[in-house]
Amino acid sequence: MTETLLALDGLTKAYPGVIANRDVSFSIRRGGIHALLGENGAGKSTLVKTIYGLVRPDAGTMTLNGAPYMPADPGAARRAGVAMVFQHFSLFDAMTVAENIVLGMDQPPSPRAISAEVRRVSQLYGLPLDPARIVGDLSAGERQRVEIIRCLLQDPKLLIMDEPTSVLTPQEVDILFQTLRKLAAEGTAILYISHKLGEIAALCDEATVLRQGQVVATCDPRTTAPRAMAELMVGSVLQAPVRVARPEGAIALTLRGLTAPAPHRFGTALKGIDLSLRAGEVVGIGGVAGNGQDELVAALSGEMAVAADMVRLGDTAIGDAGVNARRAAGLLCGPEERLGHAAAPDMSLTENALLTGARRKDLARRGFVRWPAAKAFAQEIIAAFDVRTPGPEAAARSLSGGNLQKFVIGREILQNPRVLVVNQPTWGVDAAAAAAIRQALLTLADGGVAVIVISQDLDELMEVSDRFCALTDGRLSPSRPARGLTVDQIGLMLGGAHDLEVAHVGA
């Protein structure tokens, strides 16, 4: 089928200090899987929000099924047949699957009818889901199924997906792709946003590339190399991160029998974690979402206190020390959730720079904030990590997800840590920015900083790590040299086979 479903003509949207979209024109065909590519801040989010009725353009038109289309709000978009699965799930943990789905409906059916419909649609599209299960007990992949089924119950003509695989296992990605291909075969158009260019090549049949708010290229992802697509996005040749051989330094951080109860019903208990980390070393920790990553970061940052001797910074026991004491000693952490945890949404970038940098960057003295110094620190982060923003006065929530990620990771790196722990450091970040962040972490290690990188991106971990561990149900596997590990060996570790001599598996 080649009939155009949605056509965009000259869409333009400006905000103070920035033009988010400039004269954007392209079309999406019925039954096609169309990729929307671009760097962080290229205008992708503004564009899909315009299509979904969250943003009103300053100029330009859209047609849907050959008729003028300009939804006043998401409700109008849904009624016209446009559905969207957002990068951040909008679900209530304490409610059931069926209850969460009902919340998105204008005229919900009876509980029995909605449960039957959820079962029917989930079976039809290969997305097994029990409507009676509590959402807080679901994996990240199962939560995404809830969002997708909520959209599918609207019988959409166009389904927009924003970074849909960022928290999925490879097996869950396969299931998702099977579902999307089935939808496309039935005539549903899919607009797919992702920074994982290998997935774009495997799934999509068309791609539109945005740069600085403008369409700069179109291509066929099936015949265009991922690196070539990345270079179209950034407008320059990509440089891969460079690792150098580093001599072993002194022990910088020791975890000894680190144990902690689950902080809440839907959390994961930490169970006897042992790890030693040397200065100048990068240890990668992989695992499927929900296996204790957030709890481990909380125990390292000081947000969750444990017995003093379970965490040692050098020779000093700090397990019972608070966040400020650990930061003062040089143990810095970057959590996964950037908006709300790593950054206060309504505070400016200057204020967010102050929040974690006050002591190590000398931004406050005798109870008074040194605002010029705080602003200068924010400007330093913006310049060093190419954060696309009008300036340090901009609110954190005004940045695209990838640009905020660059800001919060850069804020920690530029504080000269002794030990840095980062969780999902390149989540939702474009290829060029991801390479820059990884290079910054390697450069830190080259300078003698001990680094722990927690990530679900195995390619990322293999690229930056000296040693690799797997976190499964709150337990950490023994570490293995990252160089030479195979996919099969990593899979065994992620599956909980911590006691196997994985170096010989598959040999």
N, C-alpha and C positions, 0 to 999 in steps of 0.2 A: 504493500500500500504506500502511495507517495503523496496522498492528499495532505495539504497543510492543515494542521489543527490550530496552532497558535502562531500568529505573526506579530512581531514587534517592529515598529517603524519610528525611528528617531527619538527613542525614549531618552530623556534628559532629566537629571535630578541633582540639584546643588544644595549643599549645606554651607554654613558659614566657614569660609576658609578652604573649602574643598568641593570639587565637582565629582560626585560619586559615579554618575553615569552621564556620558556625553554622546548623544546621537546614536544610541544603540539600536541596531536593526538586525534581525535574523528570524528564522522561522523554525518551528518544530513540527515534524510530520506525524501524522497519526500512526501509531504502532512503532515509532522509532524510539531508540534510547539515545538521548542527546546529552553529551557532556558539556558542562559549563566550566571552563578552566580559567585560572588567573591567580596571580599572587595574592597574598593577604592585602586587603585594601584596594583590590582592583575593581571593585564594584559589584561583585557577585551577590552579596547579601542584599544590597539595595535593590538589585534587579529582581531577585526572586520575591522579595517582600512586595515589590510593585505588582508582580503577577498575582500574588496571593492577597492583595488588598490591604496590606499593612502600611504601604507607602503610596502617596499620590505623586505622580511625576509632574515636573514643571512644564514639560513639553513632550510631544510624541503621542502615538496612538497604538492600540492593540486591537487585534481582531481574533475572535475565538469561533471556530466553525463558520467563518465567513461573516460574522456579525460583530459590530463594535463591542468592545469589552473593556471596561474600566471599573473594577469592583470597588465599592466604597469601603468594604471591610472584609475580613476573612469569611464571614457568613455568606456574603454575596458571592465570593469566589467559590465556596463549596457548593452553593446552589447552582452555579454555572458549570460545575464539574471539575473544579481544580482542587486538589488535595495536597497537603504538604506534611512530610515527616521531618521534624526539626532535628538538628544535631544534639540539642539538649532535650532529654525526655521531659514531658510535662505530665507526670503521673504521681498519684498519691500512694505512698508505700503501704499505708494501713488499710487500703481499700482493695476489693477484689478486682480481677481483670474485667469482669462484666460491669462493675460499678464505675470503673474508670472510663470504659468505653461509652457508657450512658451519659457521662458528664459532657461529652462532646456533641451530643445530639440535641437538635431543636425540639423534636417531638419524639422522645424515647418510647420504645415499646415496653411491654411488661418484662419483669426480670426473667421469667421463663422463656419468653420469646427471644430476648437478646442473647441468653445463654445458648439457645438452640442455633441462632444465627452465627454466633462466634464459632461454635463447633463446626458448622457447615463450611464457613469460609476458610477456617484454619485447615480443615482437611482438604478442601478443594485446591488450595494454593500451597500445600506442603509446609504449613507453618503450625505445627502441633502446639495447642494451647488449651489449658483447662480454664474455663471462664470463672470457676469458683476459687481459684488460687489467689492468695494474697500477693499483691505486686511486690512487696518488700522481700518476699522469698524467691523471686525470680532472678535468673541470671541477666546480665546486660543484653544478651541476645534475645532472651524471652521477652524482656521489656520492649525491645524494638519491635517484636512481633505484635505486641499490643498496639503500638502506634500505627503499624502498617495495617492491621486488621481494622482499626478504627477508621482509617482512610478508605479501605476497600469496601466497607459497608456503605460508603457514600456513592459507590459505583462511579469512580472518577474517570473523566476523559483524559486528564493530565495529572500525573503524580510527580511532585517535586521531592527529591531526596537530597538532604544536606549532610555531607560527611557520614553516610550511613554505616560504614564499616569501622569507624574509629575505635569501637570497644568490642568488636566481635572476634571470635576465634576463627581460624581458617575454615573449620567445618561449618560454622554459622554463616560465614561469607558465601560458601558454596550454596547453602540453602537459600539465602537471600537472592543470589544471582539466578537460581532456578525459578524462583517466584517472579522476579522481574522479567525474565525472558518469557514466561508463560503469560504475564500481563500484556507484554508487548505483542505477542502472537495473537492475542485476543483483540488488539486494536488500541490499547491504552498507550498514550505517549508518556514517556518518562524523561524528566529533566534531572540529570544526575550531577551532583557537585562532589568532587573528591580531589584530594591532593595525592592520592595513591595512583600514580599514572599507569602502573602495571595493571591495576584493576580496570582503569578506563579502557586500556587496549583490549582487555579480555571481554568487556561487557558492551561497550558503546559502539554505535555505528556512525555517529557524527559528533563533531566537537566544535564549539565556538570558544575562541580565546580572547579574554579581556585583559587589557593592560592600561592602568591609570584611567579606568572608566570607559575606555573605548574598545570596540571590536578591532583587533589587529590581525586576526587570522581565523580561518576555518580549516579543518583537516579531517581526514578519516583515521581515527585512532587505530584501526585494524592494520593500517599500512604505514603509520607514522611511529617512529621509535619513541619510547617514553622520554628519553633524554632530549630529543628534538622538540617534543611538546613542552618540556620544562623550559627550554631555551626560548621558545616562542613566548612563553608566559613572562619571562624576565627580560627578554630583549638582549641577552648577552650569553656568553659561554659559561656554563656552570663549572665550578671548581670543587672537586671532591675533597672532603676533609682529609688531612694528612696526619698519620700517626708516626711517632718517632719512638725508637727503643729507649726505654727509661730504666735506669738502675733502681733497684729496690730501695725504698726509704725506710724510715723507722715506722713502727706501728702507730697509726694515727687514731684509729677507732677500733674498739673491741666490743662485740656483743657476746655476752656469756649467759647462755640459758635464758635468753630474753623471753619472758612469759607475761601475758596480760590477758584479762578476760575481754570478751567482746564488749565494746562500749555501749551497744544498744542491741535490740532484738535482731536487727538485720545486719549486724556487724560480724566480724570474724575474730576469734581469739587467736593470739600469738602463742605458739607452742614450742618452747625450748630452742629459740634461734641462736645459733653460734656463727660468728663471722669476725674475721680480722681483716682490717683494711690498712694498707700501707700508704705513706705519703707518696704522691706521684702516680698512684694506681687508680684505674677505673674498673669498678666492679659493676657488672650489669645484672639486674634481677628481673627475670621474666615471669609472666604468669597471666592467666586469664583473669579478667576483672572480677573483683569480689573475693579474692583469695587471701586478703590481709594486707594489700598494698597501702591503703589509707591508714590502717592501724599501725603498720610499721613506721610510716612517716611520722605519725603522731607520737610514737614512742621515741623516735630519734629527735624530733624537734622540741620535745618538752611539753607538747599539748596533752600528752597522756603520761603521767608519772609512773615509774616502775621502781623496783628495788634499786638502790644506788649503784650496786656493783654490776648490775646487768648491762649498763652502758658506761664505757670508759673512753674518755677523750685523752689520748696519750696515756699517762699514768693516773689520771684523775677520774674518780667515780662520779658520774653526773646523772645517773638514772633518776634521781629524785629532784634534780634541778629544774627550774622553770625555763620557759622559752627565752626570756631576756638574758638569763645567766648563761645559757648555752650559746646564744648569739654573741655575747660579749667574749666568750672563750673561743669563738671561731667556728662553731658548728651551725651551719645555715641550711635551711630547707626550703624547697620550692614545691608546694603541694600540687595535686592534679587539678583541682577545681579553681580556675583562675579568677572567676567572677564571683565574689562573695567570700572566698577563703583567702586566696592570694592577694586579692585587691578588693577594696571597698567600692562598690559600683558608683555611688554618687559623689565620691571624693575625686578631686583632681589628681592628675598624675604627680604633681608636686607633693600633694598630701600623701599619696600612696608611696612615693619614694621615702617620705619621712617615716611612715609607719614601721618599716623594718630597718631603715638605715640610720635612725636617729643616733644610735650609740656608735656604730662602727664608722660612720661618716662625719661624726661630730656635728650633727645638725641641731642639737639643743644643748644649751648651757644654763645651769642654775635655774632650771624650770622654764626657760624661755626658748621658743623655737627660733632658729636662725633661718628665716624664710628665704633670704637671698641664696644661702648655701643649699637649702633644700631644692629650690628651683634650679640651681646650677647642676645639682646631682641628677634631677629629672632630665634636664637637657642633655647631660652626658650620656644617660641611658638611651635617650631617643636617637642621638647621633651615632652612638657606637653600635646599636642594634637595628638601625634603619626602621624605627617605629614610625609608621605613617599616621600622623596626627597633626592638627593645626598648631599644637604647642603644648607646653606643660600645664596650661590651665584647663585643658580638656578633661572632662569627666572620664573615669575608667570605662563606664558602660558605653561611651560613645565610640570606642575603638572596635574594630572588627576583632573576632576571636583570636585570629593569628597575630595581629599586632599587639593585643594585650598580652598574649603569651610571650612575645619577644620582650615586652617591657618587664614583666615580672621575673623572667629568667635572667635578663640582663641586670636587673636591680640586685639580684643575689650575687651574680658573678663579679660585679664591680665593687663588691664590699670586701674583697680580698679574704675569702674564707680559708680556714684551715682544713675543714671538711665540708663538702657540699653534697647534699642529698636532693635529687630532683626526681619527681614523679611525672611521667609522661611529658618530657620537656619539649617535644615538638608536636604535641597533639593539635591538629587542625592548622598546622603551619605549612606554607608552601615549600616547594623543593629547595629553592634558593635560601630561604630563611632557615629551614631545617638544617641544611648544610652549614650555615653560619653558626647556628647554635651548637651543633655537634663539634665544629672546629673550636669554638670558644671553650667548650668543656675539655677538649683535648689539650688546648693551650694552657688551661688552668692546671691540668695534671702535669704537663711539661714543666710548669713552674713549681711543682712540689705539693700541689693540693691533692688531697685524697677525695675521690668522687664516687658516689653511688648513683647509678642511673637505673631507675625503675621504669619499665616500659612494656607495653604489649606489642611493640613493633620489633620483631625479632631481627629484621635487617638492620635496624638502628643499633640494637645491642651488639650484634656481631661487628658492626663498623667501629664502635668506639671502645668496646670492653677489652680489658686484659684477661679478666676472669668472668665466668657466667654462673649464676645460681638460678634455681627455679623456686618460686613461692607457690605452694599448693596447700590450701586449707589451713593457712597460718603456720605452716612448716617450711623451713628453708633447706634446700638440698645442699650437700657439700659443693663447694665451688669447683669448676673445671676450667682449664685454659680455654678461652674463647676461640682462639685460632685453631681451625681444624675440626671444630664441632660440626656434625652433620645434622640435617633436619630431623632424621630419625632419632638421633641421640637426644636432641633438644625436646622432641615430642615425648620421649620416654620420661625425661625429667619433669616436663610440664604435667604429665599424667600422674606424677607422684612416685615414680620409680627412683626414689632418692638413694636407695642403698645398692643399686646396680652399678657395676663397673662399666658405665656407659661408654668409656673410651673404646671398648672393644665391640660395642653393639654395631652390627651391620658391617663389620670389617671383613 
